[in-house]
């Protein structure tokens, strides 16, 4: 931690404390950052952190956008991982990030649902049990932040989600539109972007075996086991046995890990670092939360490798320097990358699909962007393409019939991805990226988000 000490002077700002009933916030002396808590329900507190871009371009006909970033898990921290690990102004060494998404938009991170990251509950009965409950809390937060701030109201809000966050994003988009129509929320919705998102779990579990077989990570025996496990999950979902389907999903992940010699579910070119412990848990029959632990350990291992030390990981950073900077995090709150309590309370919703919500967004004319990393397994492109083809949206046949456009980045002439679009549906295939596209392909991801938000900087 000694190498972080010289940065403390640049991290600790003088702040003014505001108390607005259900909200408490601080802001930096120069006004470029603001953060705080909204008590979305009695004794349930969501933490948010807003960065205002130093690259802002003033264009009255094309306002500067805001991106609301929603992490996955459920229970993974966007304030920690999405911010310092993927798209925020500083990396986990607290050095400036070259490809920060602040180049294209202001950034709003929320630790969602309550109990995630710096968000917390004062009573364990207050964790959300459904995606809808999580979205209700997010709407309360948006009302608190936007309704009294005319500056924020001028910027279109783009909800950008990763992994399980996509299920929150599509429902939040619909809920925001409804709340805006009721004149309870002063906000302009710019669009929804779904990055390697868990929209249709059944399509993903059926994609795992064929993808790994085609890339030689499974043989015929492994493929048979994978397909058998997916079929079991399908039958449970059709019977409405959603919690059992979640347990079977965790079991299937471990079967695939065993058959593939521990393939990494977030990048198929790698081996997982954490499966010896995971498989020992499996042997005890403790499927509950096993795959959640794999996700948490993967996030931690990514950040540790970036730091170059197993001691200075994201947990130490967020419980140390960052907590001191923010000043309002409760002393008794210990930050974790992934909340097991949040995950456990959403077991019954975890395997539910959200395809119909995407359909509804498209029918309402909302811009929906889907992007997918080529090397991801957990939310594989093969599965994403499968659920897209299930859409009932009237523009789908024309979308599917279009040819793709190759994508490049900077001066490089090598193909970095492909793009296809029809009306308000847009799809990006990102080559060389796993589950975490902004980390694996930062240049292309930045170009993509500029197009999604129609950022003035992207158009100039």
C-alpha positions in Angstrom: 0.0 0.0 0.0 3.0 2.3 0.4 3.0 3.1 -3.4 -0.5 4.6 -3.0 0.5 7.1 -0.3 1.9 9.8 -2.6 -1.4 9.9 -4.4 -3.4 10.6 -1.3 -3.1 14.4 -1.7 -4.8 14.2 -5.1 -7.5 11.8 -3.9 -8.7 13.6 -0.8 -11.0 16.6 -1.6 -12.7 19.1 0.5 -16.4 18.3 0.4 -19.7 19.9 1.4 -22.1 17.6 3.1 -25.7 17.8 2.0 -28.7 16.3 3.8 -31.9 16.1 1.7 -34.0 13.8 3.8 -33.3 10.5 2.2 -30.1 11.5 0.5 -26.6 12.3 1.7 -23.8 13.4 -0.7 -20.3 14.9 -1.0 -18.7 16.6 -3.9 -15.1 17.3 -4.8 -13.8 20.9 -4.5 -13.5 21.3 -8.2 -17.0 19.8 -8.8 -15.8 17.1 -11.2 -17.0 14.3 -8.8 -20.0 13.8 -6.6 -20.9 10.7 -4.6 -23.3 9.7 -1.9 -26.1 7.6 -0.5 -29.8 7.5 -1.3 -32.0 5.7 1.3 -34.2 4.0 -1.3 -36.3 2.3 1.4 -36.1 2.7 5.2 -32.7 1.3 6.3 -31.7 0.3 2.7 -29.0 2.5 1.1 -27.7 2.7 -2.4 -24.3 4.2 -3.0 -23.6 6.2 -6.2 -20.6 8.0 -7.7 -20.8 10.5 -10.5 -17.8 11.7 -12.6 -18.2 14.7 -14.8 -16.0 14.5 -17.9 -13.1 16.8 -18.5 -13.5 16.1 -22.2 -17.1 17.5 -22.3 -18.0 19.2 -25.6 -20.8 21.8 -25.4 -23.3 21.3 -28.3 -26.9 22.4 -27.6 -28.2 20.3 -30.5 -26.3 17.2 -29.3 -26.1 17.3 -25.5 -23.2 15.6 -23.7 -24.4 12.2 -22.5 -24.3 10.4 -19.1 -23.7 6.6 -18.8 -25.2 4.7 -15.9 -23.0 1.6 -15.5 -24.6 -1.5 -14.0 -22.3 -4.4 -13.0 -23.3 -8.1 -12.9 -23.1 -10.8 -10.4 -25.7 -10.2 -9.1 -23.9 -8.5 -6.3 -20.7 -7.4 -8.1 -19.6 -3.8 -7.4 -19.6 -1.4 -10.3 -18.1 1.3 -8.1 -15.1 -0.9 -7.5 -14.7 -3.2 -10.5 -16.5 -1.3 -13.3 -14.9 1.9 -12.2 -11.3 1.0 -11.4 -11.1 -2.3 -13.4 -12.8 -1.3 -16.6 -13.9 2.2 -17.6 -13.4 4.8 -14.9 -10.8 7.7 -14.9 -8.2 5.7 -12.8 -7.0 2.2 -13.0 -6.4 0.1 -9.9 -2.9 1.5 -9.5 -4.7 4.9 -9.4 -3.0 5.9 -12.7 -5.0 7.7 -15.4 -6.7 5.3 -17.8 -6.0 6.0 -21.4 -9.3 4.6 -22.7 -11.6 5.9 -19.9 -15.2 6.2 -21.1 -15.1 9.7 -19.7 -13.8 10.6 -23.1 -17.3 10.1 -24.5 -19.6 10.7 -21.5 -20.1 11.5 -17.8 -20.1 8.3 -15.8 -22.5 7.3 -13.0 -21.7 4.2 -11.1 -24.1 2.6 -8.7 -23.5 -0.3 -6.3 -26.7 -2.2 -7.1 -28.7 -4.0 -5.6 -28.5 -2.9 -2.0 -25.9 -4.9 -0.2 -23.5 -4.7 -3.1 -20.1 -3.0 -2.6 -20.5 0.2 -0.6 -24.3 -0.1 -0.7 -25.8 -1.6 2.5 -28.9 -2.6 4.4 -29.4 -2.2 8.2 -31.6 -5.3 8.3 -30.9 -8.6 6.4 -34.6 -8.8 5.5 -34.2 -5.8 3.2 -32.2 -7.5 0.4 -34.1 -7.5 -2.9 -35.6 -10.9 -3.9 -36.4 -10.0 -7.5 -35.0 -8.0 -10.4 -38.2 -5.8 -10.2 -37.4 -4.9 -6.6 -33.9 -3.9 -7.5 -35.2 -1.7 -10.3 -37.7 -0.1 -8.0 -34.7 1.0 -5.8 -32.8 2.3 -8.9 -35.8 4.4 -9.9 -36.0 5.9 -6.5 -32.3 6.8 -6.8 -32.7 8.3 -10.2 -35.6 10.4 -9.0 -33.5 11.7 -6.1 -30.5 12.5 -8.4 -32.2 13.9 -11.5 -35.4 15.7 -10.4 -33.6 18.5 -8.5 -30.7 18.9 -10.9 -31.4 20.7 -14.2 -27.8 20.1 -15.3 -28.3 16.3 -15.3 -31.7 16.6 -16.9 -30.1 18.2 -20.0 -28.0 15.1 -20.7 -29.5 11.9 -22.2 -29.0 8.9 -19.9 -27.6 5.7 -21.4 -27.9 2.6 -19.3 -24.9 0.4 -20.0 -24.8 -3.0 -18.4 -22.5 -6.0 -18.1 -23.3 -9.6 -17.3 -26.3 -10.0 -14.9 -26.6 -6.2 -15.0 -28.3 -6.6 -18.3 -31.4 -8.0 -16.7 -31.6 -4.9 -14.4 -30.9 -2.6 -17.4 -33.8 -3.7 -19.6 -36.3 -3.6 -16.8 -34.9 -0.2 -15.6 -35.2 1.2 -19.1 -38.9 0.2 -19.2 -39.5 1.4 -15.6 -37.8 4.7 -16.4 -40.0 5.3 -19.5 -43.1 4.6 -17.4 -42.0 6.9 -14.6 -41.1 9.7 -17.1 -44.6 9.4 -18.7 -46.1 9.7 -15.2 -44.1 12.9 -14.8 -42.4 11.5 -11.7 -38.9 11.4 -13.2 -37.2 14.3 -15.1 -34.9 12.4 -17.3 -34.3 11.7 -21.0 -33.5 8.1 -21.8 -30.9 7.8 -24.6 -30.8 4.0 -24.9 -29.8 0.7 -23.3 -26.6 -1.2 -24.1 -26.2 -4.8 -23.1 -22.6 -6.1 -22.8 -22.2 -9.9 -22.5 -25.5 -9.9 -20.6 -27.4 -12.8 -18.9 -30.6 -12.1 -20.8 -31.6 -15.7 -21.6 -29.8 -18.2 -19.3 -31.2 -21.2 -21.1 -29.7 -20.1 -24.4 -26.3 -19.7 -22.8 -26.2 -23.0 -21.1 -27.1 -24.7 -24.4 -24.2 -22.8 -26.1 -21.5 -23.9 -23.7 -21.0 -27.5 -24.9 -21.0 -26.8 -28.7 -18.7 -23.8 -28.3 -16.2 -25.7 -26.2 -16.4 -28.8 -28.5 -15.7 -26.6 -31.6 -12.7 -25.1 -29.9 -11.4 -28.5 -28.7 -11.9 -27.8 -25.0 -14.4 -30.6 -24.8 -14.6 -34.0 -26.5 -17.7 -35.9 -27.4 -18.1 -37.2 -23.9 -17.8 -33.7 -22.4 -20.3 -32.4 -25.0 -22.8 -35.1 -24.0 -22.5 -34.2 -20.3 -22.9 -30.5 -21.1 -26.0 -31.0 -23.2 -27.5 -33.3 -20.7 -27.0 -30.7 -17.9 -28.5 -28.0 -20.1 -31.5 -30.2 -20.9 -32.1 -30.8 -17.2 -32.1 -27.0 -16.6 -34.6 -26.5 -19.5 -37.0 -29.0 -17.9 -36.7 -27.3 -14.5 -37.4 -23.9 -16.1 -40.4 -25.2 -18.0 -41.7 -26.6 -14.7 -41.2 -23.2 -12.9 -38.5 -24.7 -10.7 -36.3 -21.6 -10.8 -34.2 -22.1 -7.7 -33.5 -25.7 -8.6 -32.5 -24.5 -12.1 -30.0 -22.1 -10.4 -28.5 -25.0 -8.5 -28.3 -27.1 -11.7 -26.6 -24.2 -13.5 -23.9 -24.2 -10.8 -23.6 -28.0 -11.1 -23.3 -27.7 -14.9 -20.5 -25.2 -14.6 -18.6 -27.6 -12.4 -19.2 -30.5 -14.8 -17.8 -28.4 -17.6 -14.9 -27.3 -15.5 -14.1 -31.0 -14.8 -14.4 -32.1 -18.4 -12.4 -29.2 -19.8 -9.6 -29.2 -17.3 -10.9 -25.9 -15.8 -11.6 -23.7 -18.7 -12.1 -20.1 -17.8 -15.8 -19.1 -18.1 -14.8 -15.5 -18.8 -12.2 -16.2 -21.5 -12.0 -19.6 -23.2 -8.3 -19.2 -24.1 -7.4 -19.3 -20.4 -7.6 -21.8 -17.5 -9.5 -20.8 -14.4 -7.3 -20.2 -11.3 -10.0 -21.0 -8.7 -11.5 -24.3 -9.6 -9.7 -26.6 -7.2 -11.5 -24.9 -4.3 -14.8 -24.8 -6.3 -14.7 -28.4 -7.1 -14.0 -29.4 -3.5 -17.2 -27.5 -2.6 -19.0 -29.4 -5.3 -17.9 -32.7 -3.8 -19.7 -31.6 -0.6 -22.8 -30.9 -2.6 -22.7 -27.2 -1.9 -23.8 -25.9 -5.3 -25.4 -22.8 -3.8 -23.2 -19.9 -4.6 -20.4 -22.0 -6.1 -20.4 -20.3 -9.5 -20.9 -16.9 -7.8 -17.6 -17.5 -5.9 -15.9 -18.3 -9.2 -17.0 -15.0 -10.6 -15.9 -13.1 -7.5 -12.5 -14.8 -7.6 -12.1 -14.1 -11.2 -12.7 -10.4 -10.7 -10.2 -10.4 -7.9 -7.6 -12.3 -9.9 -7.9 -9.9 -12.8 -7.3 -7.0 -10.5 -4.5 -8.6 -8.6 -2.7 -9.4 -11.9 -3.0 -5.8 -12.9 -1.5 -4.7 -9.6 1.3 -7.2 -9.8 0.7 -8.2 -6.2 -1.7 -10.5 -4.4 -1.6 -8.3 -1.4 -2.7 -5.0 -3.0 -6.0 -6.2 -4.5 -9.2 -4.3 -5.2 -10.6 -5.1 -1.7 -7.6 -3.5 0.0 -7.9 -0.5 -2.3 -11.6 0.1 -1.7 -11.3 -0.6 2.1 -8.3 1.7 2.3 -7.5 4.8 0.2 -10.8 5.0 -1.5 -12.9 4.6 1.6 -10.8 7.4 3.3 -11.4 9.7 0.3 -15.1 9.2 0.2 -15.5 10.0 3.9 -19.2 8.9 4.2 -18.8 5.1 4.0 -19.8 3.6 7.4 -16.9 2.5 9.5 -18.3 -0.9 10.1 -18.8 -1.6 6.3 -16.3 -3.9 4.8 -16.1 -3.7 1.0 -16.2 -7.0 -1.0 -16.0 -7.4 -4.8 -19.0 -9.7 -4.9 -21.8 -10.0 -2.3 -22.8 -13.6 -1.5 -25.9 -12.3 0.4 -27.1 -10.4 -2.7 -26.6 -13.4 -4.9 -28.4 -15.8 -2.5 -31.4 -13.5 -2.2 -31.9 -13.5 -6.0 -31.6 -17.3 -6.5 -35.3 -17.5 -7.6 -34.8 -14.8 -10.3 -31.4 -15.8 -11.5 -32.4 -18.1 -14.3 -35.4 -16.1 -15.5 -35.1 -14.8 -19.1 -35.7 -11.1 -20.0 -36.2 -11.4 -23.8 -39.7 -10.0 -23.6 -38.3 -6.9 -21.9 -35.9 -6.4 -24.8 -38.8 -6.8 -27.3 -40.8 -4.2 -25.4 -37.9 -1.7 -25.4 -37.5 -2.2 -29.2 -41.3 -1.8 -29.8 -41.2 1.5 -27.9 -38.5 2.8 -30.1 -35.7 2.7 -27.5 -32.2 2.3 -29.0 -30.9 -1.1 -27.9 -27.3 -2.1 -28.4 -25.9 -5.6 -27.8 -22.2 -6.2 -27.7 -20.5 -9.6 -27.2 -16.9 -10.7 -26.6 -15.7 -13.5 -28.9 -13.9 -15.4 -26.2 -16.6 -15.2 -23.5 -18.2 -18.5 -22.4 -20.6 -17.6 -19.6 -22.6 -15.2 -21.9 -21.2 -16.6 -25.2 -21.9 -14.9 -28.5 -23.5 -18.2 -29.7 -26.1 -17.9 -26.9 -26.6 -14.2 -27.5 -27.3 -14.8 -31.2 -29.8 -17.5 -30.2 -31.9 -15.3 -27.9 -31.8 -12.4 -30.4 -33.5 -14.7 -32.9 -36.3 -15.3 -30.5 -37.3 -11.6 -30.5 -40.8 -10.9 -31.8 -39.8 -7.4 -32.9 -41.1 -6.5 -36.3 -37.7 -5.4 -37.5 -35.9 -8.6 -36.7 -36.1 -10.3 -40.2 -34.5 -7.2 -41.8 -31.8 -7.1 -39.1 -30.9 -10.7 -39.6 -30.7 -10.3 -43.3 -28.2 -7.4 -43.2 -24.5 -8.0 -43.8 -22.0 -7.0 -41.1 -19.5 -4.2 -41.3 -15.9 -4.8 -40.2 -14.5 -2.7 -37.4 -11.0 -1.4 -36.9 -9.4 0.9 -34.3 -6.8 3.6 -34.5 -4.2 3.1 -37.2 -4.4 -0.7 -37.0 -5.6 -2.4 -40.1 -6.4 -5.7 -38.4 -10.1 -6.6 -37.9 -11.2 -5.9 -34.4 -14.9 -6.7 -34.7 -18.0 -6.5 -36.7 -21.2 -4.4 -36.6 -24.8 -4.8 -37.8 -27.7 -2.4 -37.3 -31.4 -2.0 -38.3 -33.6 0.8 -37.0 -33.1 0.8 -33.2 -31.3 -2.5 -32.8 -27.5 -2.6 -33.0 -25.1 -5.5 -32.5 -21.3 -5.5 -32.0 -19.2 -8.6 -32.3 -15.9 -7.8 -30.4 -13.0 -10.0 -31.5 -10.2 -11.0 -29.0 -12.4 -10.1 -26.0 -13.8 -12.2 -23.3 -16.5 -11.3 -20.8 -15.0 -7.9 -19.9 -14.9 -6.1 -23.3 -13.7 -2.7 -22.0 -10.7 -4.4 -20.4 -9.8 -6.8 -23.3 -10.5 -4.4 -26.2 -10.3 -0.9 -24.7 -9.8 1.0 -28.0 -12.7 -0.5 -29.8 -14.9 -0.4 -26.7 -14.3 3.4 -26.5 -15.1 3.9 -30.2 -18.3 1.8 -29.7 -19.6 3.7 -26.7 -19.0 7.0 -28.6 -21.3 5.7 -31.4 -23.9 4.3 -28.9 -24.2 7.7 -27.1 -23.6 9.8 -30.2 -21.1 11.7 -28.1 -20.2 15.1 -29.5 -16.6 14.1 -29.3 -17.3 11.1 -31.4 -18.9 13.2 -34.1 -16.3 16.0 -34.2 
